[in-house]
Amino acid sequence: MIKQSVLKPENAAFRETVPAGEYFLKVVKAGESVRILDLEGNQAADTLFYNAHNPTERYSAVDTIREQGNVYLTAGSKLMSSENNVMLEITADTCGRHDTLGGACAAESNTTRYALEKKCMHACRDSWLVAVTEHEELGMSKRDITHNINFFMNVPVTADGGLTFADGISDAGKYVELEARMDVLVMISNCPQLNNPCNGWNPTPIEVLVWS
């Protein structure tokens, strides 16, 4: 569902441009809103959410899909935690649909999906591992890298129940906006993949804005 935001970028308390292949890490407090903006179109923002005070509670694709009865996310979707608590709600969305099933690119999936020589290409899982390594104060490790959302990514479900990775449906300037229902740690990998049609084989920057 397409729904415009009432929030103005000039009133944001925080904004940061995240190049393709880099990570974003920030705590968004309960009641604050965070917007992920696709600056140039068809970029994939692979995103993880954690309870900022207890990272063992994190976004759960299984619980989110079950509660809303839909494998795609859009305005009105509530993101559920592994403890079945509402973490965030999508309050605005100008893209219209976001993937919960495709997972994040990794060395293993690069090899399986594309070719052996693609194994060492930078991937979203690498970005998250760098993030937790560089922030030891979080007490997190690769064991904490679990379900993610692929904002702006187009992963259609086939008639026989399979998944396909198709051309992106986003465009320059489209965004998704979420309001935090608890203090959440937001960890984004701005996808670096050159093999994925979802970002038009051309990884580009995103922008993250936060309103208090």
TAJO-V971344 format. One record per residue. N is the residue number from 1. SS is DSSP state (a for helix, b for strand, c for the rest). BURIAL is 1 if it has 9 or more other C-alpha atoms within 8 Angstrom, else 0. D_LAST is the distance of its C-alpha to the last C-alpha in Angstrom with 2 decimals. Layout:
n:N ss:SS burial:BURIAL d_last:D_LAST
n:N ss:SS burial:BURIAL d_last:D_LAST
This chain:
n:1 ss:c burial:0 d_last:24.85
n:2 ss:c burial:1 d_last:23.43
n:3 ss:b burial:1 d_last:20.43
n:4 ss:c burial:0 d_last:18.51
n:5 ss:c burial:0 d_last:14.79
n:6 ss:c burial:0 d_last:13.87
n:7 ss:c burial:0 d_last:10.82
n:8 ss:c burial:0 d_last:12.12
n:9 ss:a burial:0 d_last:12.14
n:10 ss:a burial:0 d_last:12.64
n:11 ss:a burial:0 d_last:9.29
n:12 ss:c burial:1 d_last:7.50
n:13 ss:c burial:0 d_last:6.24
n:14 ss:b burial:0 d_last:8.66
n:15 ss:b burial:1 d_last:11.76
n:16 ss:b burial:0 d_last:15.00
n:17 ss:b burial:0 d_last:18.33
n:18 ss:b burial:1 d_last:20.15
n:19 ss:c burial:1 d_last:23.95
n:20 ss:c burial:1 d_last:26.12
n:21 ss:c burial:1 d_last:27.33
n:22 ss:c burial:1 d_last:24.43
n:23 ss:b burial:1 d_last:21.83
n:24 ss:b burial:1 d_last:18.06
n:25 ss:b burial:1 d_last:16.74
n:26 ss:b burial:0 d_last:13.30
n:27 ss:b burial:1 d_last:11.74
n:28 ss:b burial:1 d_last:8.76
n:29 ss:c burial:1 d_last:8.14
n:30 ss:c burial:1 d_last:9.29
n:31 ss:c burial:1 d_last:7.39
n:32 ss:c burial:1 d_last:4.82
n:33 ss:b burial:1 d_last:6.81
n:34 ss:b burial:1 d_last:9.05
n:35 ss:b burial:1 d_last:11.89
n:36 ss:b burial:1 d_last:15.24
n:37 ss:b burial:1 d_last:17.34
n:38 ss:b burial:1 d_last:21.12
n:39 ss:c burial:1 d_last:22.15
n:40 ss:c burial:1 d_last:25.91
n:41 ss:c burial:1 d_last:26.55
n:42 ss:c burial:1 d_last:27.96
n:43 ss:c burial:1 d_last:26.01
n:44 ss:c burial:1 d_last:25.33
n:45 ss:b burial:1 d_last:22.14
n:46 ss:b burial:1 d_last:23.31
n:47 ss:b burial:1 d_last:20.46
n:48 ss:b burial:1 d_last:20.52
n:49 ss:b burial:1 d_last:18.16
n:50 ss:b burial:1 d_last:18.82
n:51 ss:b burial:1 d_last:17.95
n:52 ss:c burial:1 d_last:16.37
n:53 ss:c burial:0 d_last:18.77
n:54 ss:b burial:0 d_last:21.73
n:55 ss:b burial:1 d_last:22.10
n:56 ss:b burial:0 d_last:25.29
n:57 ss:b burial:1 d_last:23.22
n:58 ss:b burial:1 d_last:22.09
n:59 ss:b burial:1 d_last:21.81
n:60 ss:c burial:1 d_last:25.21
n:61 ss:a burial:1 d_last:26.66
n:62 ss:a burial:0 d_last:29.55
n:63 ss:a burial:1 d_last:27.63
n:64 ss:a burial:1 d_last:25.28
n:65 ss:a burial:1 d_last:28.34
n:66 ss:a burial:0 d_last:30.32
n:67 ss:a burial:0 d_last:27.83
n:68 ss:a burial:0 d_last:27.26
n:69 ss:c burial:0 d_last:30.76
n:70 ss:c burial:0 d_last:29.76
n:71 ss:c burial:0 d_last:29.68
n:72 ss:b burial:1 d_last:27.27
n:73 ss:b burial:1 d_last:23.58
n:74 ss:c burial:1 d_last:22.02
n:75 ss:c burial:1 d_last:19.85
n:76 ss:c burial:0 d_last:20.14
n:77 ss:c burial:1 d_last:20.94
n:78 ss:b burial:1 d_last:19.73
n:79 ss:b burial:1 d_last:19.77
n:80 ss:b burial:1 d_last:21.88
n:81 ss:b burial:1 d_last:22.38
n:82 ss:c burial:1 d_last:25.79
n:83 ss:c burial:0 d_last:25.72
n:84 ss:c burial:0 d_last:25.20
n:85 ss:c burial:0 d_last:21.75
n:86 ss:b burial:1 d_last:19.05
n:87 ss:b burial:1 d_last:16.55
n:88 ss:b burial:1 d_last:14.61
n:89 ss:b burial:1 d_last:15.54
n:90 ss:b burial:1 d_last:16.03
n:91 ss:b burial:1 d_last:14.80
n:92 ss:b burial:1 d_last:16.13
n:93 ss:b burial:1 d_last:18.92
n:94 ss:c burial:1 d_last:21.24
n:95 ss:c burial:1 d_last:23.45
n:96 ss:c burial:1 d_last:24.61
n:97 ss:c burial:1 d_last:25.57
n:98 ss:b burial:1 d_last:24.58
n:99 ss:b burial:1 d_last:26.93
n:100 ss:c burial:1 d_last:26.98
n:101 ss:c burial:0 d_last:30.57
n:102 ss:c burial:0 d_last:31.41
n:103 ss:c burial:1 d_last:30.03
n:104 ss:c burial:1 d_last:29.36
n:105 ss:c burial:1 d_last:31.99
n:106 ss:c burial:1 d_last:33.93
n:107 ss:a burial:1 d_last:37.26
n:108 ss:a burial:0 d_last:38.99
n:109 ss:a burial:1 d_last:37.70
n:110 ss:a burial:1 d_last:38.40
n:111 ss:a burial:1 d_last:41.96
n:112 ss:a burial:0 d_last:42.41
n:113 ss:a burial:0 d_last:40.86
n:114 ss:c burial:1 d_last:42.15
n:115 ss:c burial:1 d_last:44.75
n:116 ss:a burial:0 d_last:45.67
n:117 ss:a burial:0 d_last:45.04
n:118 ss:a burial:1 d_last:41.38
n:119 ss:c burial:1 d_last:40.75
n:120 ss:c burial:0 d_last:39.57
n:121 ss:c burial:0 d_last:37.15
n:122 ss:c burial:1 d_last:33.57
n:123 ss:c burial:1 d_last:31.58
n:124 ss:a burial:1 d_last:28.14
n:125 ss:a burial:1 d_last:29.39
n:126 ss:a burial:1 d_last:30.39
n:127 ss:a burial:1 d_last:26.92
n:128 ss:a burial:1 d_last:25.49
n:129 ss:a burial:1 d_last:28.42
n:130 ss:a burial:0 d_last:27.75
n:131 ss:a burial:1 d_last:24.12
n:132 ss:a burial:1 d_last:25.24
n:133 ss:a burial:1 d_last:28.17
n:134 ss:a burial:0 d_last:26.21
n:135 ss:c burial:0 d_last:23.82
n:136 ss:a burial:0 d_last:26.41
n:137 ss:a burial:0 d_last:24.07
n:138 ss:a burial:0 d_last:22.75
n:139 ss:c burial:0 d_last:26.30
n:140 ss:c burial:1 d_last:26.34
n:141 ss:c burial:1 d_last:29.20
n:142 ss:a burial:0 d_last:30.53
n:143 ss:a burial:0 d_last:31.14
n:144 ss:a burial:0 d_last:27.42
n:145 ss:c burial:1 d_last:27.33
n:146 ss:c burial:0 d_last:27.81
n:147 ss:c burial:1 d_last:26.73
n:148 ss:c burial:1 d_last:24.45
n:149 ss:b burial:1 d_last:23.20
n:150 ss:b burial:1 d_last:24.49
n:151 ss:b burial:1 d_last:22.05
n:152 ss:c burial:1 d_last:24.17
n:153 ss:c burial:1 d_last:27.34
n:154 ss:c burial:1 d_last:30.36
n:155 ss:c burial:1 d_last:32.47
n:156 ss:c burial:0 d_last:34.78
n:157 ss:b burial:0 d_last:36.70
n:158 ss:c burial:0 d_last:40.40
n:159 ss:c burial:0 d_last:42.92
n:160 ss:c burial:0 d_last:44.30
n:161 ss:c burial:0 d_last:40.94
n:162 ss:c burial:0 d_last:40.40
n:163 ss:b burial:1 d_last:37.55
n:164 ss:c burial:0 d_last:37.75
n:165 ss:c burial:1 d_last:35.54
n:166 ss:c burial:1 d_last:35.57
n:167 ss:c burial:1 d_last:34.37
n:168 ss:c burial:1 d_last:30.65
n:169 ss:c burial:1 d_last:29.56
n:170 ss:c burial:1 d_last:26.49
n:171 ss:c burial:1 d_last:26.72
n:172 ss:c burial:1 d_last:25.17
n:173 ss:c burial:1 d_last:21.79
n:174 ss:b burial:1 d_last:21.24
n:175 ss:b burial:1 d_last:18.05
n:176 ss:b burial:1 d_last:16.71
n:177 ss:b burial:1 d_last:13.23
n:178 ss:b burial:1 d_last:12.28
n:179 ss:b burial:1 d_last:10.15
n:180 ss:b burial:1 d_last:10.53
n:181 ss:c burial:1 d_last:12.96
n:182 ss:c burial:1 d_last:13.37
n:183 ss:c burial:1 d_last:12.20
n:184 ss:b burial:1 d_last:13.53
n:185 ss:b burial:1 d_last:15.05
n:186 ss:b burial:1 d_last:15.07
n:187 ss:b burial:1 d_last:18.34
n:188 ss:b burial:1 d_last:19.51
n:189 ss:b burial:1 d_last:22.96
n:190 ss:b burial:1 d_last:23.35
n:191 ss:c burial:1 d_last:26.84
n:192 ss:c burial:1 d_last:29.70
n:193 ss:c burial:1 d_last:32.47
n:194 ss:c burial:0 d_last:35.23
n:195 ss:c burial:0 d_last:37.13
n:196 ss:c burial:1 d_last:34.72
n:197 ss:a burial:1 d_last:35.13
n:198 ss:a burial:1 d_last:31.57
n:199 ss:a burial:1 d_last:30.39
n:200 ss:c burial:1 d_last:33.58
n:201 ss:c burial:1 d_last:34.95
n:202 ss:c burial:0 d_last:32.74
n:203 ss:c burial:1 d_last:29.55
n:204 ss:c burial:1 d_last:26.94
n:205 ss:c burial:1 d_last:23.45
n:206 ss:b burial:1 d_last:20.15
n:207 ss:b burial:1 d_last:16.75
n:208 ss:b burial:1 d_last:13.46
n:209 ss:b burial:1 d_last:10.16
n:210 ss:b burial:1 d_last:6.58
n:211 ss:b burial:1 d_last:3.81
n:212 ss:c burial:0 d_last:0.00
